[in-house]
Amino acid sequence: MSEIFIGYKRFLGIIDIKNIYEYLKVHTPEKIIIVISKNPSKTVEDFYNEIIKPIMEIDFVYHPLPYKKAKEIKKQFKKKKVKLQDLEDFGLRNLYRDFC
Protein backbone atom coordinates (compact mmCIF):
# COMPACT_ATOMS: atom_id res chain seq x y z
CA MET A 1 0.00 0.00 0.00
CA SER A 2 1.53 3.29 -1.05
CA GLU A 3 1.45 6.28 1.22
CA ILE A 4 1.06 10.02 1.08
CA PHE A 5 4.16 11.81 2.35
CA ILE A 6 3.52 15.20 3.94
CA GLY A 7 6.61 17.07 5.05
CA TYR A 8 6.65 20.41 6.78
CA LYS A 9 9.28 22.98 7.65
CA ARG A 10 9.64 26.75 7.75
CA PHE A 11 12.35 26.94 5.07
CA LEU A 12 13.30 24.31 2.51
CA GLY A 13 17.01 23.77 1.86
CA ILE A 14 19.25 21.64 -0.33
CA ILE A 15 19.71 19.05 2.43
CA ASP A 16 15.93 18.62 2.55
CA ILE A 17 15.84 17.98 -1.20
CA LYS A 18 18.68 15.44 -0.86
CA ASN A 19 16.80 13.70 1.96
CA ILE A 20 13.62 13.47 -0.11
CA TYR A 21 15.68 12.07 -2.99
CA GLU A 22 17.14 9.38 -0.70
CA TYR A 23 13.64 8.61 0.58
CA LEU A 24 12.44 8.14 -3.02
CA LYS A 25 15.22 5.62 -3.67
CA VAL A 26 13.65 3.31 -1.06
CA HIS A 27 9.96 4.28 -1.00
CA THR A 28 7.37 4.91 -3.69
CA PRO A 29 4.82 7.29 -2.21
CA GLU A 30 1.64 7.98 -4.11
CA LYS A 31 2.09 11.69 -3.54
CA ILE A 32 4.48 14.09 -1.82
CA ILE A 33 3.29 17.34 -0.30
CA ILE A 34 5.72 19.78 1.29
CA VAL A 35 4.35 22.61 3.43
CA ILE A 36 6.71 25.54 3.88
CA SER A 37 6.48 29.17 5.02
CA LYS A 38 8.37 30.80 2.17
CA ASN A 39 9.36 30.11 -1.39
CA PRO A 40 12.60 28.14 -1.65
CA SER A 41 15.68 29.93 -2.97
CA LYS A 42 16.56 29.74 -6.66
CA THR A 43 19.38 27.31 -5.85
CA VAL A 44 16.99 24.97 -4.02
CA GLU A 45 14.41 25.20 -6.83
CA ASP A 46 17.07 24.38 -9.44
CA PHE A 47 18.30 21.44 -7.36
CA TYR A 48 14.72 20.14 -7.01
CA ASN A 49 14.13 20.50 -10.76
CA GLU A 50 17.35 18.65 -11.49
CA ILE A 51 17.15 15.62 -9.19
CA ILE A 52 13.59 15.09 -7.95
CA LYS A 53 11.21 16.51 -10.55
CA PRO A 54 12.24 13.93 -13.19
CA ILE A 55 11.29 11.18 -10.69
CA MET A 56 8.20 12.68 -9.08
CA GLU A 57 6.36 15.99 -8.86
CA ILE A 58 6.09 17.48 -5.39
CA ASP A 59 3.12 19.62 -4.40
CA PHE A 60 4.37 22.67 -2.52
CA VAL A 61 1.98 24.41 -0.16
CA TYR A 62 2.84 27.77 1.37
CA HIS A 63 1.47 28.67 4.80
CA PRO A 64 2.81 30.76 7.71
CA LEU A 65 2.23 27.82 10.10
CA PRO A 66 3.52 24.75 8.24
CA TYR A 67 2.78 22.17 10.96
CA LYS A 68 -0.80 23.33 11.42
CA LYS A 69 -1.43 23.29 7.66
CA ALA A 70 0.21 19.86 7.28
CA LYS A 71 -2.16 18.45 9.92
CA GLU A 72 -5.12 19.95 8.04
CA ILE A 73 -3.94 18.38 4.79
CA LYS A 74 -3.49 15.01 6.50
CA LYS A 75 -7.18 15.03 7.44
CA GLN A 76 -8.06 15.10 3.73
CA PHE A 77 -6.56 11.62 3.29
CA LYS A 78 -8.50 9.72 5.97
CA LYS A 79 -8.62 6.45 4.04
CA LYS A 80 -4.96 6.47 3.03
CA LYS A 81 -1.74 5.79 4.86
CA VAL A 82 -0.14 9.18 5.54
CA LYS A 83 3.37 9.88 6.77
CA LEU A 84 3.47 13.30 8.47
CA GLN A 85 7.12 14.30 8.81
CA ASP A 86 8.92 17.28 10.30
CA LEU A 87 11.75 17.77 7.81
CA GLU A 88 14.01 19.00 10.65
CA ASP A 89 14.02 15.42 11.94
CA PHE A 90 14.18 13.66 8.59
CA GLY A 91 17.05 11.84 6.92
CA LEU A 92 20.60 13.11 7.13
CA ARG A 93 19.67 16.41 8.77
CA ASN A 94 18.70 14.50 11.91
CA LEU A 95 21.97 12.52 11.83
CA TYR A 96 24.04 15.70 11.52
CA ARG A 97 22.73 16.78 14.93
CA ASP A 98 23.58 13.46 16.61
CA PHE A 99 26.26 14.21 19.19
CA CYS A 100 27.05 10.60 20.11
N, C-alpha and C positions, 0 to 999 in steps of 0.2 A: 504494500500500500504506500503510495507516494504521499509526501507531506507538503504543506505550505510552510515556507520559511519566512518568518517575519523578524527582521533585525531592526534595532533602533539604537540611535546614538545622536548626540548633538551635532557633531561634525564628522563627515566621512573622510578618511585618509587612505593613502596608498596601501598601508598595512591591512586595512579593512578589506580592500579589493583583493589583495593577495590571499587573505584568509577565506573569503568567499570562493575564490578560485580553487583553493585546496579542498574546501568543502565539496565543491562540484565534482572534483576528481573521484570522490568516494560515494557521494549521494546524488540522487536524481530527483530533486524536488519538483513538484508539479508547477510551483510558482514561487518566486522570490519577491518579497516586498521589503524595501528598506525605508524606514521613517527617520528623517533627519530634520534638523532645525533650519539649516541654510544650504544653499546650493554648494555642491563640491567645487573645489578649485579646478581650473582648466587642466592642470596636470593630472588630477584624479580622474576627471572626465575622460581625458585621452587614454589613460591607463585602463579604465573600464572598457572603453570602446575597442581597445586593442586586445585585451585578454579574456574578457567575460562575455561581451556582447555577441561575439561569434558563436558562443556555446549556448547562451540563454539570455533573454531579455530580463532585466530587473525593473520592477515598477518602483519608482521613487515617489515618496509622499513627503511633502514638506509641512511641518507643523511645529509651533514653538515648544510644545511639550511632547517629544517623541514617544516616551513610554506610555503616556496616557492614550495617545492616538493609536499606538501599536495594539494596546489592549482592546480598543474599540474595533479595530480591523479584525482582530482575532475572533471576536464575537460573530462576525459575518460568516465564518467558516465552521459553524457548529458541528456539522456532520463529517468534517475532515480532520485528519491528524495535523495539528499545527505546532510548529516549533517556534516559540517566542524567545528571542535571544538578544540580550544586551551585547552589542558588539565590543564593548570595553572588556568583556570577559569571554571573548570568542577567539579560538585559534591561537596563533603565535603571540598576539598582543598579551594574552593572559600569561603565557609562559615567560615573556620578557620581564614581567613583574615578580616572578617567583624568586625569592631571595634565598632559597635553600641551597 
